[in-house]
Amino acid sequence: MAEWTAIFQNVLLNAANALIDARKKVVKISSHRHGNSRQVLIQDTGVGVDLDDSEALFKPFVRRLKISKERKALGLGGTGLGLTIVRMIAGHLDCKVRFR
């Protein structure tokens, strides 16, 4: 349970940070079943991600989004470790994480 909490906490925090300057602030979570496989899709109306370069975002300390010092001081992300942690935990759970 703690692992899934960490995954969703990091992914939803990233979505919230991406929405800071967005006019329309929406996060949508859906799930799908494909035979024995399950898929969770998290979408937001934030600044977006360049899919051609998205794999780099899973590396430690890689960030594309600027986070204000004030927001960092609140402990709300900004270190570039969130997606690294997400992928590491997901791999431990035999799951895959990616942008699409």
N, C-alpha and C positions, 0 to 999 in steps of 0.2 A: 504494500500500500504506500509506503514512504517513497518508493521509487517513482510510482505513477504521480504522486503529489509533486515531487521535484520536477518531473517532466512537464506537467501542466503548468506549474507555477512559472517556470522559466519561459515557456512558449507564450503564455498569456501576458507575462510582463513585457516580452518583446513586442507583442501586438499592441499593448497599451502605450509603450514608448513610440511605436511607429505612428500612432494616432495623435500625438501631441499637436501637430500643426495641421491635421486634416480637418477640412470643413465638416465632412460627414464622418462620424465616429461610430463604426459598427464592427463588432467581432462576431463571426458566425462559426459555430461548431456543429459538425455533422458527423455521422458515422455510417459506414456501409459494411455489408457482409458479402464476402465472395467465397462461397464454399466454407472451408475451415478457416479462412483468413478474415481478419477484421481490419478496417481502415478508419482512422479518425482524421478528419480534415478540419483545420483551423484556418479561417480566412479573416482578413481585416481590410479596411478601406484606407490603410495608412500609406506611407510613402512608396511602398513597393520594393521589390528585390530584383536585381538583374539576374535572371535565371542562368545566364551563361557563366556567371561568376559566383553563383550561390554556394557551391561546395566550399569555397574559401571561408565562408561564414561559420563553418563548423570547426575551424582551426582555432587554437587558443589565442586570445587577445586580438582577434580580427574583428573590426567593427566598421560599419559603413555609416551608421546613424550617429549623429552628434547628440550627446546628452548633456544638459546644463549641469554646472557644478552643484546647484541647489538640488536638482533631482538625484544626482549621485549621492549627495550628502544624506538623503532620505533612505539610502540603501536600495534604490529602485533600479538596479542594473547599471550598465555602462562599462563593465570591465572587459567585455568580450569573451567571457567564459560560459555564459548561459547555454549557447547552442552546443558548445563542446561537452558540457555536462549532460545535456539532453541526449546527444548521440551516444555518449559513453554508457549512460544508464539504459537507453533503449537497446543497445547492443547486448548488454548483460541480460536483458529480458527477451532476447532473440527477436527484436523488432527493428524496423528500418525507419529512418527519419530523413526527409528531404523536402525541398521546395518544389512546387510544381505550378 
